[in-house]
Amino acid sequence: MNSTLVLEFDELCNNILGINDNIQSVCVINKHGRAVERKTSDEIKSQVTEQKIEMFFMQCVLTISMGRDFDTEFGEIGYVHVDRKNLSMFSFPVFDHIVLVTSKAAMSPIRLAKKISTVIKEYKNSQHASIHSLGNDTLSDNPKREMIQITST
């Protein structure tokens, strides 16, 4: 993965973490369930083992991946929300990665999801602009494939 993309994931995570004090963590997960970027609020101390965190990341990837099988029939996934007793979790597909956001359960999930979606949309637009600034001679004919090529290197 190139360093520019990692820096941009870092900025994306910081922007999402800054939306609200109730957001506890933001992770960018690749298609293999591995965190490529992870940010947490200062007050969070994980009570979950690293092995369980990795299993949870893989579950998020599987949920989004299986949901994409129905994009033609129902449209693309905007996000997946899981509400638990102690926290809320949101998974947002971003190109070939997933942004996983956890927050305290007291948050209004729809309002928070809309705010996160806005930040992610701005990120996607900036990535789209960066791709087009590369010039047409370096891009393929398929815009979706261009995004994947850029983000997976």
Residue frames as a rotation matrix with the C-alpha (Angstrom) as fourth column:
MET 1
0.593 0.805 0.000 0.00
0.805 -0.593 0.000 0.00
0.000 0.000 -1.000 0.00
ASN 2
-0.155 -0.717 0.680 1.49
0.615 -0.608 -0.501 3.36
0.773 0.341 0.535 -0.88
SER 3
-0.669 -0.246 -0.701 2.24
0.740 -0.311 -0.597 5.93
-0.071 -0.918 0.390 1.83
THR 4
-0.902 0.391 0.184 -0.06
-0.320 -0.890 0.324 8.60
0.291 0.234 0.928 0.35
LEU 5
-0.060 0.927 -0.370 -3.08
-0.126 0.361 0.924 6.35
0.990 0.102 0.095 0.77
VAL 6
-0.140 -0.050 -0.989 -2.09
0.880 0.452 -0.147 5.50
0.454 -0.891 -0.019 4.36
LEU 7
-0.949 -0.222 -0.225 -1.83
0.300 -0.859 -0.416 9.22
-0.101 -0.462 0.881 5.14
GLU 8
-0.622 0.779 0.084 -5.25
-0.526 -0.495 0.692 9.79
0.581 0.386 0.717 3.62
PHE 9
0.098 0.621 -0.778 -6.72
0.376 0.700 0.607 6.93
0.921 -0.352 -0.165 5.70
ASP 10
-0.564 -0.393 -0.727 -5.10
0.819 -0.150 -0.554 8.53
0.108 -0.907 0.406 8.73
GLU 11
-0.977 0.212 0.036 -6.79
-0.212 -0.977 0.004 11.83
0.036 -0.004 0.999 7.90
LEU 12
-0.262 0.926 -0.271 -10.12
-0.288 0.193 0.938 10.10
0.921 0.323 0.216 7.21
CYS 13
-0.042 0.200 -0.979 -10.02
0.761 0.641 0.098 8.34
0.648 -0.741 -0.179 10.59
ASN 14
-0.813 -0.314 -0.491 -9.13
0.566 -0.626 -0.536 11.57
-0.139 -0.713 0.687 12.40
ASN 15
-0.825 0.550 0.129 -11.96
-0.424 -0.754 0.502 13.43
0.373 0.360 0.855 10.63
ILE 16
0.016 0.858 -0.513 -14.49
0.017 0.513 0.858 10.79
1.000 -0.023 -0.007 11.63
LEU 17
-0.244 -0.191 -0.951 -13.18
0.895 0.334 -0.296 10.58
0.374 -0.923 0.090 15.20
GLY 18
-0.957 -0.223 -0.187 -13.61
0.276 -0.897 -0.345 14.35
-0.091 -0.382 0.920 15.44
ILE 19
-0.468 0.850 0.242 -17.31
0.130 -0.204 0.970 14.28
0.874 0.486 -0.014 14.53
ASN 20
0.554 0.726 0.408 -18.48
-0.443 -0.159 0.882 13.58
0.705 -0.669 0.234 18.06
ASP 21
-0.283 -0.693 0.663 -16.93
-0.929 0.025 -0.370 12.85
0.240 -0.721 -0.651 21.47
ASN 22
0.370 0.519 0.770 -19.04
-0.703 0.699 -0.133 9.68
-0.607 -0.492 0.624 21.75
ILE 23
0.810 -0.199 -0.551 -17.17
-0.349 0.592 -0.726 8.02
0.471 0.781 0.411 18.86
GLN 24
0.768 -0.474 0.430 -14.79
-0.282 0.354 0.892 5.54
-0.575 -0.806 0.138 20.42
SER 25
-0.271 -0.904 0.331 -12.83
0.026 0.337 0.941 4.17
-0.962 0.264 -0.068 17.48
VAL 26
0.729 0.346 -0.591 -12.41
-0.583 -0.141 -0.801 4.25
-0.360 0.928 0.099 13.71
CYS 27
-0.184 -0.763 0.620 -10.71
-0.051 0.637 0.769 1.46
-0.982 0.110 -0.156 11.76
VAL 28
0.331 0.184 -0.925 -10.06
-0.937 -0.052 -0.346 1.02
-0.111 0.982 0.155 8.06
ILE 29
0.065 -0.180 0.982 -10.15
-0.237 0.953 0.190 -2.67
-0.969 -0.245 0.019 7.22
ASN 30
-0.594 -0.307 -0.744 -8.92
-0.786 0.022 0.618 -4.25
-0.173 0.952 -0.254 4.01
LYS 31
0.220 0.778 -0.589 -10.76
-0.879 0.420 0.226 -7.00
0.423 0.468 0.776 2.11
HIS 32
-0.187 -0.373 -0.909 -8.86
0.045 0.921 -0.387 -9.65
0.981 -0.113 -0.155 4.12
GLY 33
0.734 0.597 -0.323 -10.13
0.359 0.061 0.931 -8.36
0.576 -0.800 -0.170 7.46
ARG 34
-0.088 -0.852 -0.516 -6.88
0.994 -0.044 -0.097 -6.67
0.060 -0.522 0.851 8.49
ALA 35
0.801 0.312 -0.511 -6.80
0.411 -0.907 0.091 -3.16
-0.435 -0.283 -0.855 9.93
VAL 36
0.122 -0.760 0.638 -4.70
0.888 -0.204 -0.413 -0.86
0.444 0.617 0.650 7.74
GLU 37
-0.638 -0.251 0.728 -5.46
-0.099 -0.911 -0.401 2.15
0.764 -0.328 0.556 9.96
ARG 38
0.163 0.682 -0.713 -6.87
0.784 0.350 0.513 2.33
0.599 -0.643 -0.477 13.48
LYS 39
-0.672 -0.269 0.690 -7.65
-0.137 -0.871 -0.473 5.34
0.728 -0.412 0.548 15.64
THR 40
0.031 0.689 -0.724 -9.23
0.852 0.360 0.379 5.36
0.522 -0.629 -0.576 19.09
SER 41
0.607 0.204 0.768 -10.29
-0.187 -0.902 0.388 8.09
0.772 -0.379 -0.509 21.45
ASP 42
-0.342 -0.873 0.348 -7.93
-0.535 -0.124 -0.836 8.71
0.773 -0.472 -0.425 24.35
GLU 43
-0.178 0.347 0.921 -10.32
-0.978 0.043 -0.206 7.27
-0.111 -0.937 0.331 26.93
ILE 44
0.751 0.556 -0.357 -10.78
-0.619 0.781 -0.087 3.86
0.231 0.286 0.930 25.30
LYS 45
-0.464 -0.785 0.411 -9.05
-0.837 0.540 0.086 0.83
-0.289 -0.304 -0.908 26.73
SER 46
-0.024 0.471 -0.882 -9.82
-0.734 0.590 0.335 -2.35
0.678 0.656 0.332 24.83
GLN 47
-0.051 0.108 0.993 -11.21
-0.844 0.527 -0.101 -5.21
-0.534 -0.843 0.064 26.88
VAL 48
0.917 0.390 0.087 -11.16
-0.252 0.733 -0.632 -7.50
-0.310 0.558 0.770 23.85
THR 49
0.134 -0.907 0.399 -8.19
0.231 0.421 0.877 -9.65
-0.964 -0.025 0.266 22.83
GLU 50
-0.372 -0.387 -0.844 -6.42
-0.696 -0.486 0.529 -8.92
-0.615 0.784 -0.089 19.56
GLN 51
-0.978 0.033 0.207 -7.55
0.140 0.839 0.526 -12.31
-0.156 0.544 -0.825 18.24
LYS 52
-0.165 0.986 -0.003 -11.22
0.807 0.134 -0.575 -11.47
-0.567 -0.097 -0.818 18.86
ILE 53
0.113 0.135 -0.984 -10.75
-0.260 -0.952 -0.161 -8.05
-0.959 0.274 -0.073 17.26
GLU 54
-0.782 -0.460 -0.421 -9.36
-0.528 0.128 0.839 -9.72
-0.332 0.879 -0.343 14.13
MET 55
-0.766 0.579 0.279 -12.31
0.616 0.785 0.060 -12.13
-0.185 0.218 -0.958 14.08
PHE 56
0.122 0.828 -0.548 -14.69
0.485 -0.531 -0.695 -9.19
-0.866 -0.181 -0.466 14.41
PHE 57
-0.247 -0.296 -0.923 -12.98
-0.588 -0.711 0.386 -7.38
-0.770 0.638 0.002 11.51
MET 58
-0.992 -0.129 -0.002 -13.36
-0.085 0.646 0.758 -10.49
-0.096 0.752 -0.652 9.36
GLN 59
-0.356 0.933 0.050 -17.05
0.802 0.333 -0.495 -10.66
-0.479 -0.136 -0.867 10.27
CYS 60
0.149 0.381 -0.913 -17.50
-0.061 -0.918 -0.393 -7.03
-0.987 0.114 -0.114 9.13
VAL 61
-0.637 -0.461 -0.617 -15.79
-0.642 -0.124 0.756 -7.77
-0.425 0.879 -0.217 5.82
LEU 62
-0.925 0.308 0.221 -17.94
0.365 0.880 0.304 -10.86
-0.101 0.362 -0.927 5.29
THR 63
-0.088 0.948 -0.307 -21.16
0.613 -0.192 -0.766 -8.96
-0.785 -0.256 -0.564 6.05
ILE 64
0.093 0.061 -0.994 -20.36
-0.499 -0.861 -0.099 -6.20
-0.862 0.505 -0.049 3.54
SER 65
-0.821 -0.494 -0.287 -19.07
-0.496 0.369 0.786 -8.69
-0.282 0.788 -0.548 0.97
MET 66
-0.740 0.608 0.289 -22.19
0.624 0.780 -0.044 -10.85
-0.252 0.148 -0.956 1.14
GLY 67
0.107 0.796 -0.596 -24.38
0.347 -0.592 -0.728 -7.75
-0.932 -0.129 -0.340 1.05
ARG 68
-0.368 -0.338 -0.866 -22.71
-0.619 -0.606 0.500 -6.64
-0.693 0.720 0.014 -2.19
ASP 69
-0.921 0.073 0.382 -24.10
0.279 0.810 0.516 -9.79
-0.272 0.582 -0.766 -3.82
PHE 70
-0.042 0.994 0.097 -27.48
0.951 0.070 -0.303 -8.04
-0.308 0.079 -0.948 -3.76
ASP 71
-0.590 -0.261 -0.764 -26.37
0.145 -0.965 0.218 -4.62
-0.794 0.018 0.607 -5.06
THR 72
-0.974 0.218 0.066 -28.12
0.046 -0.092 0.995 -5.20
0.223 0.971 0.080 -8.40
GLU 73
-0.290 0.931 -0.223 -31.45
0.741 0.366 0.563 -6.03
0.606 -0.002 -0.796 -6.79
PHE 74
0.513 0.553 -0.657 -31.48
0.858 -0.311 0.408 -3.60
0.021 -0.773 -0.634 -3.87
GLY 75
0.787 -0.337 0.517 -28.79
-0.162 -0.921 -0.354 -0.99
0.595 0.195 -0.780 -4.59
GLU 76
-0.168 -0.967 -0.193 -25.38
0.151 0.168 -0.974 -0.50
0.974 -0.193 0.118 -3.02
ILE 77
0.353 0.178 -0.918 -24.90
0.905 0.184 0.384 -0.74
0.238 -0.967 -0.096 0.74
GLY 78
0.549 -0.150 0.822 -24.65
-0.152 -0.985 -0.079 2.67
0.822 -0.081 -0.564 2.39
TYR 79
-0.511 -0.690 0.513 -23.66
-0.734 0.040 -0.678 1.26
0.447 -0.723 -0.527 5.75
VAL 80
0.077 0.477 -0.876 -24.40
0.311 0.823 0.475 -1.58
0.947 -0.309 -0.085 8.16
HIS 81
-0.224 -0.069 0.972 -25.41
-0.769 -0.601 -0.220 -0.68
0.599 -0.797 0.081 11.71
VAL 82
-0.066 0.174 -0.983 -25.22
0.478 0.870 0.121 -3.03
0.876 -0.462 -0.141 14.67
ASP 83
0.086 0.201 0.976 -26.69
-0.680 -0.704 0.205 -1.84
0.728 -0.681 0.076 17.95
ARG 84
-0.218 -0.206 -0.954 -25.43
0.493 0.820 -0.290 -3.57
0.842 -0.534 -0.077 21.09
LYS 85
0.609 0.507 -0.610 -26.16
0.758 -0.147 0.635 -2.92
0.232 -0.849 -0.474 24.74
ASN 86
0.373 -0.565 -0.736 -22.94
0.585 -0.472 0.659 -0.96
-0.720 -0.677 0.155 25.33
LEU 87
-0.484 -0.595 -0.641 -22.06
-0.156 -0.662 0.733 0.40
-0.861 0.454 0.228 21.91
SER 88
0.777 0.628 -0.036 -23.11
-0.092 0.056 -0.994 0.96
-0.623 0.776 0.102 18.32
MET 89
-0.365 -0.892 0.265 -21.05
0.180 0.212 0.961 -0.18
-0.913 0.399 0.083 15.35
PHE 90
0.730 0.512 -0.452 -21.19
-0.303 -0.349 -0.886 1.13
-0.612 0.785 -0.100 11.81
SER 91
-0.248 -0.766 0.593 -19.51
0.447 0.452 0.772 -0.45
-0.859 0.457 0.230 8.78
PHE 92
0.627 0.377 -0.682 -19.17
-0.347 -0.649 -0.677 1.71
-0.698 0.661 -0.276 5.65
PRO 93
0.395 -0.521 0.756 -17.82
0.817 0.577 -0.029 0.29
-0.421 0.629 0.653 2.39
VAL 94
0.637 -0.318 -0.702 -15.18
-0.414 -0.909 0.036 2.63
-0.650 0.268 -0.712 0.93
PHE 95
0.085 -0.514 -0.854 -13.82
-0.963 0.176 -0.202 1.36
0.254 0.840 -0.480 -2.38
ASP 96
0.260 -0.007 -0.966 -12.32
-0.102 0.994 -0.034 -2.04
0.960 0.107 0.258 -1.51
HIS 97
-0.865 -0.476 -0.158 -11.99
0.138 0.076 -0.987 -1.24
0.482 -0.876 0.000 2.21
ILE 98
0.295 0.928 -0.229 -14.42
0.604 0.004 0.797 -0.94
0.740 -0.374 -0.559 5.10
VAL 99
-0.624 -0.362 0.693 -14.51
-0.296 -0.711 -0.638 1.89
0.723 -0.603 0.337 7.61
LEU 100
0.049 0.573 -0.818 -15.65
0.695 0.569 0.440 0.53
0.717 -0.591 -0.370 10.96
VAL 101
-0.506 -0.108 0.856 -16.82
-0.373 -0.867 -0.330 3.10
0.778 -0.486 0.398 13.53
THR 102
-0.178 0.467 -0.866 -17.77
0.826 0.550 0.127 2.30
0.535 -0.693 -0.484 17.12
SER 103
-0.494 0.097 0.864 -19.58
-0.323 -0.943 -0.079 4.72
0.807 -0.318 0.497 19.39
LYS 104
-0.944 0.271 0.186 -21.26
-0.140 0.182 -0.973 4.79
-0.298 -0.945 -0.134 22.77
ALA 105
-0.649 0.733 0.203 -24.77
0.756 0.593 0.277 3.34
0.083 0.333 -0.939 22.60
ALA 106
-0.129 0.646 -0.753 -26.39
0.591 -0.559 -0.582 6.61
-0.797 -0.520 -0.309 23.73
MET 107
-0.816 -0.265 -0.514 -25.84
-0.202 -0.702 0.683 8.20
-0.542 0.661 0.519 20.30
SER 108
0.430 0.887 -0.167 -28.63
-0.413 0.028 -0.910 8.68
-0.803 0.461 0.378 17.77
PRO 109
-0.138 -0.622 0.771 -27.49
0.381 0.685 0.621 6.09
-0.914 0.379 0.143 15.20
ILE 110
0.464 0.350 0.814 -29.15
0.877 -0.051 -0.478 7.61
-0.126 0.935 -0.331 12.14
ARG 111
0.990 -0.116 -0.076 -27.85
-0.118 -0.993 -0.028 11.11
-0.072 0.037 -0.997 12.83
LEU 112
0.267 -0.953 0.143 -24.35
-0.399 0.026 0.916 9.80
-0.877 -0.302 -0.374 13.49
ALA 113
0.002 -0.231 0.973 -24.40
0.671 0.721 0.170 7.60
-0.741 0.653 0.156 10.38
LYS 114
0.811 0.346 0.472 -25.37
0.583 -0.535 -0.611 10.61
0.041 0.771 -0.636 8.24
LYS 115
0.812 -0.564 -0.148 -22.50
-0.486 -0.795 0.364 12.67
-0.323 -0.224 -0.919 9.65
ILE 116
-0.028 -0.836 0.548 -20.02
-0.100 0.548 0.831 9.85
-0.995 -0.031 -0.099 9.06
SER 117
0.300 0.233 0.925 -21.40
0.824 0.426 -0.375 9.31
-0.481 0.874 -0.064 5.55
THR 118
0.998 0.069 -0.011 -20.81
0.057 -0.898 -0.435 12.99
-0.040 0.434 -0.900 4.77
VAL 119
0.372 -0.928 -0.003 -17.15
-0.655 -0.265 0.707 12.74
-0.657 -0.261 -0.707 5.83
ILE 120
-0.155 -0.405 0.901 -16.70
0.285 0.855 0.433 9.54
-0.946 0.324 -0.017 3.82
LYS 121
0.672 0.465 0.577 -18.37
0.686 -0.098 -0.721 11.08
-0.279 0.880 -0.384 0.76
GLU 122
0.873 -0.427 -0.237 -15.94
-0.449 -0.892 -0.047 14.03
-0.192 0.147 -0.970 0.95
TYR 123
-0.012 -0.901 0.434 -13.06
-0.426 0.398 0.813 11.54
-0.905 -0.175 -0.388 1.19
LYS 124
0.085 0.114 0.990 -14.32
0.668 0.731 -0.142 9.59
-0.739 0.673 -0.014 -1.84
ASN 125
0.942 0.298 0.156 -14.73
0.318 -0.640 -0.700 12.81
-0.109 0.709 -0.697 -3.83
SER 126
0.555 -0.809 -0.195 -11.16
-0.701 -0.581 0.414 13.86
-0.448 -0.094 -0.889 -3.00
GLN 127
-0.206 -0.598 0.774 -9.91
-0.010 0.793 0.610 10.42
-0.979 0.118 -0.169 -4.09
HIS 128
0.469 0.474 0.745 -11.91
0.745 0.240 -0.622 10.68
-0.474 0.847 -0.241 -7.30
ALA 129
0.971 -0.139 -0.194 -10.41
-0.203 -0.909 -0.364 14.12
-0.126 0.393 -0.911 -7.99
SER 130
0.158 -0.975 0.153 -6.89
-0.614 0.024 0.789 12.76
-0.773 -0.219 -0.595 -7.32
ILE 131
-0.053 -0.120 0.991 -7.42
0.478 0.869 0.131 9.94
-0.877 0.480 0.011 -9.81
HIS 132
0.754 0.416 0.507 -8.61
0.636 -0.271 -0.723 12.30
-0.164 0.868 -0.469 -12.53
SER 133
0.814 -0.509 -0.281 -5.65
-0.490 -0.861 0.139 14.60
-0.313 0.025 -0.950 -11.95
LEU 134
0.093 -0.797 0.597 -3.32
0.049 0.602 0.797 11.72
-0.994 -0.045 0.095 -12.88
GLY 135
-0.424 -0.183 -0.887 -4.26
-0.818 -0.344 0.462 12.12
-0.389 0.921 -0.004 -16.53
ASN 136
0.587 0.806 -0.073 -6.21
-0.739 0.496 -0.456 9.94
-0.331 0.322 0.887 -18.89
ASP 137
0.246 -0.538 -0.806 -3.20
-0.705 0.471 -0.530 8.07
0.665 0.699 -0.264 -20.24
THR 138
-0.796 -0.598 0.096 -2.63
-0.487 0.539 -0.687 6.26
0.359 -0.594 -0.720 -16.92
LEU 139
-0.417 0.729 0.543 -6.23
-0.637 0.192 -0.747 5.25
-0.649 -0.657 0.384 -16.31
SER 140
-0.889 0.190 0.417 -8.23
0.376 0.823 0.426 2.34
-0.262 0.535 -0.803 -17.62
ASP 141
-0.710 0.677 0.191 -11.65
-0.126 -0.390 0.912 2.60
0.692 0.624 0.362 -19.26
ASN 142
0.187 0.787 -0.588 -13.42
0.536 0.420 0.733 1.36
0.823 -0.451 -0.344 -16.12
PRO 143
0.006 -0.200 0.980 -13.67
-0.500 -0.849 -0.170 4.07
0.866 -0.489 -0.105 -13.38
LYS 144
0.858 0.323 0.399 -14.55
-0.504 0.376 0.778 1.54
0.102 -0.868 0.485 -10.64
ARG 145
0.758 -0.638 -0.135 -11.49
0.615 0.769 -0.173 -0.52
0.214 0.048 0.976 -11.52
GLU 146
0.065 -0.739 0.670 -9.34
0.146 -0.658 -0.739 2.64
0.987 0.146 0.065 -11.39
MET 147
0.436 0.167 0.885 -10.38
-0.763 -0.453 0.461 3.22
0.478 -0.876 -0.070 -7.79
ILE 148
0.987 -0.039 0.154 -9.50
-0.052 0.839 0.541 -0.31
-0.150 -0.542 0.827 -6.79
GLN 149
0.491 -0.862 0.126 -6.14
0.670 0.281 -0.687 -0.15
0.556 0.422 0.716 -8.51
ILE 150
0.034 -0.473 0.881 -5.26
-0.238 -0.859 -0.452 3.10
0.971 -0.195 -0.142 -6.77
THR 151
0.432 0.241 0.869 -6.38
-0.852 -0.206 0.481 2.02
0.295 -0.948 0.117 -3.31
SER 152
0.986 0.015 0.167 -4.92
-0.079 0.922 0.380 -1.48
-0.149 -0.387 0.910 -3.33
THR 153
0.534 -0.845 -0.026 -1.32
0.188 0.148 -0.971 -0.66
0.824 0.514 0.238 -4.30
